[in-house]
């Protein structure tokens, strides 16, 4: 079994859970290194020094044979009608609870629709007690392993190459959609995909933090905000860059310098042991000193990995303390309605003594 799965089994034993139900495709993929789809993973914990008999991947006929070929040390079970009913039958069949007690089955309710949760309750036998235990897999995913860091670096390498390509592409007269088409062709030719739908926002459209790509023609003497990420084998990157065509106004230069300094202050604050909220404050307080914080409405950053938005978040409400191995974005922005917006985004790897800006690598 993968080391991640073994660690997760140990965590379940420590929580005194008799099994755990995973319904998130991303979390399943993380634990067993298999691209799950519409399936359920049932993990049984370690019992002392003896591993549980089975970790079960429950799927249907569309994916069963592929799973049997791709999974080692994990039992693949195929259901035919009701996956929830089949899941509980397997849990009861493989029960190893403490004597005289019901079987405690953990799950994460954030990954269940209301309808599916009702199905859980309807089909749950009396011998099984559902226990909501959120964030167990995500807590493991926050700190990236060396192999994960390497994969994200590969995404960033192509991400930066794509931005270099755009420097010769973005010109007055092209529409935002024209630029997107050229970018899509470039990335596709590299056998890669996007982490999310790219944002290409020109002129006043850049004042929308998550602007949609439009037919607006790019004009001279205005900014173009591009936010994109690359997906390679499931891992992702996320970077924002500003392009400017023609002559910058004094206001644009002043706002750009303010955002750049706010980002620098946030990055300088990052190291293991620092609170995520304090990093957000370092950038936000600087913008506040310039009376610009009111134009910065989103959090300073977020984790990136198998999902484009992962924990931890760099925001005022976060109670997280940063740990070595976390990968985060740092992306302050100032958005002036009807005029323009500026967002600068880098990705950093948290270290014991600070951080490495991995989106500025020496290739």
C-alpha positions as CSV (number, residue, x, y, z in Angstrom):
1,X,0.0,0.0,0.0
2,X,1.2,3.6,-0.6
3,X,2.8,5.3,2.4
4,X,0.0,7.9,2.4
5,X,-2.6,5.2,2.9
6,X,-0.7,3.6,5.7
7,X,-0.4,7.0,7.4
8,X,-4.1,7.5,7.0
9,X,-4.8,4.1,8.5
10,X,-2.7,5.1,11.5
11,X,-4.7,8.3,11.8
12,X,-8.0,6.4,11.8
13,X,-6.7,4.1,14.6
14,X,-5.8,7.1,16.7
15,X,-9.3,8.5,16.1
16,X,-10.7,5.2,17.2
17,X,-12.6,4.8,13.9
18,X,-13.4,1.3,12.6
19,X,-13.4,2.5,9.0
20,X,-13.6,5.7,6.9
21,X,-15.7,6.4,3.8
22,X,-14.1,8.6,1.1
23,X,-16.3,10.1,-1.6
24,X,-14.0,12.8,-2.9
25,X,-12.3,11.8,-6.1
26,X,-9.3,14.1,-5.3
27,X,-8.8,12.6,-1.8
28,X,-9.1,9.1,-3.1
29,X,-6.6,9.9,-5.8
30,X,-4.2,11.3,-3.2
31,X,-4.4,8.2,-0.9
32,X,-4.1,5.5,-3.5
33,X,-2.5,7.3,-6.5
34,X,-5.4,6.3,-8.9
35,X,-7.6,8.7,-10.9
36,X,-10.9,7.9,-9.1
37,X,-14.3,8.7,-10.7
38,X,-17.7,8.3,-9.2
39,X,-16.4,5.7,-6.8
40,X,-16.0,5.2,-3.0
41,X,-13.0,4.2,-1.0
42,X,-13.5,2.4,2.3
43,X,-10.4,2.4,4.5
44,X,-10.0,0.2,7.5
45,X,-7.5,1.4,10.2
46,X,-4.4,-0.3,11.7
47,X,-5.2,-2.5,14.6
48,X,-2.1,-2.4,16.9
49,X,0.7,-3.7,14.8
50,X,-1.6,-5.6,12.4
51,X,-2.9,-3.9,9.3
52,X,-6.6,-4.2,8.6
53,X,-7.5,-7.0,6.1
54,X,-8.9,-4.8,3.4
55,X,-9.0,-1.3,1.8
56,X,-11.8,-1.4,-0.6
57,X,-12.3,0.5,-3.8
58,X,-16.0,0.4,-4.7
59,X,-17.0,1.2,-8.3
60,X,-19.2,0.1,-11.2
61,X,-18.6,-1.8,-14.5
62,X,-17.3,1.3,-16.3
63,X,-14.2,1.5,-14.1
64,X,-13.8,-1.9,-12.4
65,X,-11.4,-3.6,-14.8
66,X,-9.2,-0.5,-15.1
67,X,-9.1,-0.3,-11.3
68,X,-8.1,-3.9,-10.9
69,X,-5.2,-3.4,-13.3
70,X,-4.1,-0.1,-11.7
71,X,-4.5,-0.9,-8.0
72,X,-2.2,-3.1,-6.0
73,X,-2.9,-4.2,-2.4
74,X,-6.4,-2.8,-2.6
75,X,-9.6,-4.8,-3.2
76,X,-11.8,-3.7,-6.1
77,X,-15.5,-4.4,-5.6
78,X,-18.1,-3.8,-8.2
79,X,-21.7,-2.7,-7.4
80,X,-24.6,-3.1,-9.8
81,X,-27.5,-1.0,-8.4
82,X,-27.1,1.1,-5.2
83,X,-23.5,2.1,-4.4
84,X,-24.5,3.3,-0.9
85,X,-26.2,0.1,0.0
86,X,-23.3,-1.9,-1.4
87,X,-20.9,0.2,0.6
88,X,-22.6,-0.5,4.0
89,X,-22.8,-4.2,3.1
90,X,-19.0,-4.2,2.6
91,X,-18.4,-2.3,5.9
92,X,-20.5,-4.8,7.9
93,X,-19.0,-7.8,6.1
94,X,-15.4,-6.6,7.0
95,X,-16.2,-5.4,10.4
96,X,-13.6,-5.6,13.1
97,X,-15.1,-3.3,15.8
98,X,-14.4,-3.3,19.5
99,X,-16.3,-6.0,21.2
100,X,-19.9,-5.1,22.1
101,X,-19.8,-1.7,20.3
102,X,-21.3,-0.5,17.1
103,X,-19.0,0.0,14.1
104,X,-17.8,3.7,13.8
105,X,-17.7,4.8,10.2
106,X,-16.1,8.2,9.6
107,X,-16.9,10.4,6.7
108,X,-16.5,14.0,5.6
109,X,-19.8,15.8,5.2
110,X,-18.3,18.5,3.0
111,X,-18.0,16.1,0.2
112,X,-21.6,14.9,0.3
113,X,-24.7,16.5,-1.3
114,X,-27.8,16.7,1.0
115,X,-29.4,14.0,-1.1
116,X,-26.4,11.7,-0.8
117,X,-26.2,12.2,3.0
118,X,-29.9,11.3,3.3
119,X,-29.0,8.1,1.3
120,X,-26.3,7.4,3.9
121,X,-28.8,7.8,6.8
122,X,-31.4,5.7,5.0
123,X,-29.1,2.8,4.2
124,X,-27.0,2.8,7.3
125,X,-27.6,-0.4,9.4
126,X,-28.1,-0.2,13.1
127,X,-24.7,-1.9,13.7
128,X,-22.9,1.1,12.1
129,X,-22.7,4.6,13.6
130,X,-21.8,7.4,11.2
131,X,-19.2,9.8,12.6
132,X,-18.5,13.1,10.9
133,X,-14.7,13.6,10.8
134,X,-13.8,16.4,8.4
135,X,-10.5,17.5,7.0
136,X,-8.5,14.3,7.7
137,X,-7.2,13.8,4.2
138,X,-6.8,17.5,3.6
139,X,-4.7,17.8,6.7
140,X,-2.2,15.4,5.1
141,X,-2.4,17.2,1.7
142,X,-1.4,20.6,3.1
143,X,2.3,19.6,3.4
144,X,3.6,18.6,0.1
145,X,6.0,15.6,-0.4
146,X,9.2,16.1,-2.5
147,X,7.6,14.3,-5.4
148,X,4.6,16.7,-5.3
149,X,6.9,19.7,-5.2
150,X,8.7,18.4,-8.3
151,X,5.4,17.9,-10.1
152,X,4.2,21.4,-9.3
153,X,7.6,22.8,-10.4
154,X,7.0,21.1,-13.8
155,X,3.6,22.9,-14.0
156,X,5.3,26.2,-13.2
157,X,7.9,25.7,-15.9
158,X,5.3,25.4,-18.6
159,X,3.2,28.2,-16.9
160,X,6.1,30.6,-17.2
161,X,6.9,29.5,-20.8
162,X,3.3,30.2,-21.7
163,X,3.6,33.7,-20.3
164,X,6.7,34.3,-22.3
165,X,4.8,33.2,-25.3
166,X,2.0,35.7,-24.6
167,X,4.5,38.5,-24.6
168,X,4.7,38.2,-28.4
169,X,1.0,37.4,-28.7
170,X,-0.9,40.2,-26.8
171,X,-1.3,43.1,-29.2
172,X,-3.8,45.9,-29.7
173,X,-6.6,44.9,-32.0
174,X,-6.9,41.3,-30.8
175,X,-9.8,40.4,-28.7
176,X,-9.5,38.6,-25.3
177,X,-11.0,35.5,-27.0
178,X,-8.3,35.7,-29.7
179,X,-5.6,35.6,-27.1
180,X,-7.3,32.7,-25.3
181,X,-7.4,30.7,-28.5
182,X,-3.7,31.1,-29.1
183,X,-2.9,30.3,-25.5
184,X,-5.1,27.1,-25.6
185,X,-3.3,26.0,-28.8
186,X,0.1,26.6,-27.2
187,X,-0.7,24.6,-24.0
188,X,-2.4,21.8,-25.9
189,X,0.7,21.4,-28.1
190,X,2.7,20.8,-24.9
191,X,0.4,17.9,-24.0
192,X,-0.9,19.7,-20.9
193,X,-4.1,21.3,-19.7
194,X,-5.3,24.2,-17.7
195,X,-5.9,24.2,-13.9
196,X,-8.9,26.4,-14.4
197,X,-10.5,28.5,-17.2
198,X,-7.9,31.2,-17.9
199,X,-8.7,34.8,-17.2
200,X,-7.8,37.3,-19.8
201,X,-9.1,40.7,-18.9
202,X,-8.2,44.0,-20.7
203,X,-8.7,47.6,-19.7
204,X,-11.7,48.1,-17.4
205,X,-12.4,44.3,-17.5
206,X,-9.3,43.8,-15.3
207,X,-11.2,45.4,-12.4
208,X,-13.2,42.3,-12.2
209,X,-11.2,39.8,-10.0
210,X,-12.6,36.8,-11.8
211,X,-13.5,38.3,-15.2
212,X,-14.8,36.2,-18.0
213,X,-13.1,36.3,-21.3
214,X,-15.0,38.5,-23.8
215,X,-15.0,39.7,-27.4
216,X,-13.6,43.1,-26.2
217,X,-10.7,44.3,-28.4
218,X,-7.5,45.0,-26.6
219,X,-6.4,48.7,-26.9
220,X,-3.2,50.5,-26.7
221,X,-2.2,52.3,-23.4
222,X,-4.2,49.8,-21.2
223,X,-3.4,46.8,-19.0
224,X,-4.2,43.2,-19.7
225,X,-4.5,40.9,-16.6
226,X,-3.9,37.2,-17.3
227,X,-4.5,34.6,-14.7
228,X,-3.8,30.9,-15.6
229,X,-2.5,27.7,-14.3
230,X,-1.2,24.5,-15.8
231,X,-2.3,21.0,-15.0
232,X,0.1,18.1,-15.5
233,X,-0.9,14.6,-14.3
234,X,-3.3,16.1,-11.8
235,X,-1.0,18.6,-10.1
236,X,-1.5,22.3,-10.7
237,X,0.0,25.8,-10.8
238,X,-1.6,29.2,-10.5
239,X,0.0,32.5,-11.6
240,X,-1.2,36.0,-12.5
241,X,0.8,38.4,-14.7
242,X,0.1,41.9,-15.9
243,X,0.8,43.1,-19.4
244,X,0.7,46.7,-20.5
245,X,0.5,48.0,-24.0
246,X,1.8,51.5,-24.6
247,X,2.4,54.2,-22.0
248,X,1.5,53.6,-18.4
249,X,-0.4,56.3,-16.6
250,X,0.9,57.7,-13.3
251,X,-2.1,56.2,-11.5
252,X,-1.3,52.7,-12.9
253,X,2.3,52.9,-12.0
254,X,1.4,54.0,-8.4
255,X,-1.0,51.2,-7.9
256,X,1.3,48.6,-9.5
257,X,4.1,49.6,-7.2
258,X,1.8,49.4,-4.2
259,X,0.6,45.9,-5.1
260,X,4.1,44.7,-5.7
261,X,5.3,46.0,-2.3
262,X,2.3,44.4,-0.6
263,X,3.2,41.1,-2.2
264,X,6.8,41.5,-1.1
265,X,5.8,42.1,2.5
266,X,3.5,39.1,2.5
267,X,6.2,36.9,1.1
268,X,8.8,38.2,3.6
269,X,6.5,37.2,6.4
270,X,6.1,33.6,5.3
271,X,8.0,30.9,7.2
272,X,7.1,27.8,9.3
273,X,5.5,28.7,12.6
274,X,3.9,31.9,11.4
275,X,0.1,32.3,11.4
276,X,-1.5,32.5,8.0
277,X,-3.6,35.4,9.2
278,X,-0.5,37.4,10.0
279,X,0.8,36.9,6.4
280,X,-2.5,38.3,5.0
281,X,-2.2,41.2,7.5
282,X,1.3,42.1,6.4
283,X,0.1,42.7,2.8
284,X,-3.3,44.1,3.7
285,X,-2.0,46.6,6.3
286,X,0.4,48.0,3.8
287,X,-2.4,48.6,1.3
288,X,-4.5,50.1,4.1
289,X,-1.7,52.6,4.9
290,X,-2.2,53.8,1.3
291,X,-6.0,53.8,1.6
292,X,-6.1,51.0,-1.0
293,X,-7.2,48.0,1.2
294,X,-10.9,48.8,0.4
295,X,-10.1,47.8,-3.2
296,X,-8.6,44.5,-2.1
297,X,-11.6,42.2,-1.4
298,X,-10.3,38.7,-1.5
299,X,-7.8,36.7,0.6
300,X,-4.1,37.0,0.0
301,X,-3.6,33.4,-1.1
302,X,-4.4,29.7,-0.9
303,X,-2.8,26.3,-1.1
304,X,-2.3,24.6,-4.5
305,X,-1.8,20.9,-5.3
306,X,-4.2,18.4,-6.7
307,X,-6.9,21.1,-6.4
308,X,-6.4,24.7,-7.5
309,X,-7.7,25.9,-4.2
310,X,-6.6,23.9,-1.2
311,X,-6.0,24.6,2.4
312,X,-4.5,26.5,4.0
313,X,-5.9,29.9,3.1
314,X,-4.0,33.1,3.7
315,X,-6.8,35.2,5.1
316,X,-7.7,37.1,8.2
317,X,-10.1,34.4,9.4
318,X,-7.6,31.6,9.2
319,X,-6.4,29.9,12.3
320,X,-3.7,27.9,10.6
321,X,0.0,28.0,11.5
322,X,2.2,27.6,8.4
323,X,4.3,24.4,8.2
324,X,7.3,23.5,6.2
325,X,6.3,21.9,2.9
326,X,3.2,23.9,2.3
327,X,2.8,25.5,-1.2
328,X,0.8,28.7,-1.4
329,X,-0.1,31.5,-3.7
330,X,0.5,35.1,-2.7
331,X,-1.7,37.3,-4.8
332,X,-2.7,40.8,-3.6
333,X,-4.8,42.9,-5.9
334,X,-6.2,46.4,-6.2
335,X,-9.3,46.8,-8.4
336,X,-10.6,50.2,-9.3
337,X,-14.1,49.9,-10.7
338,X,-14.5,51.2,-14.2
339,X,-10.8,51.8,-14.6
340,X,-8.5,48.8,-14.2
341,X,-7.3,46.1,-11.8
342,X,-3.8,44.9,-10.9
343,X,-3.1,41.5,-9.3
344,X,0.3,40.0,-8.9
345,X,0.6,36.3,-8.0
346,X,3.5,34.1,-7.2
347,X,3.7,30.6,-5.7
348,X,5.9,29.9,-2.7
349,X,7.2,26.8,-0.8
350,X,7.2,27.3,3.0
351,X,10.6,26.5,4.6
352,X,11.8,26.5,8.2
353,X,13.5,29.9,7.9
354,X,11.3,31.5,5.2
355,X,10.1,30.5,1.8
356,X,11.2,29.8,-1.7
357,X,9.4,31.6,-4.5
358,X,9.1,28.6,-6.8
359,X,7.5,30.6,-9.6
360,X,10.8,32.4,-10.1
361,X,13.0,29.3,-10.5
362,X,16.4,29.2,-12.2
363,X,15.6,26.9,-15.1
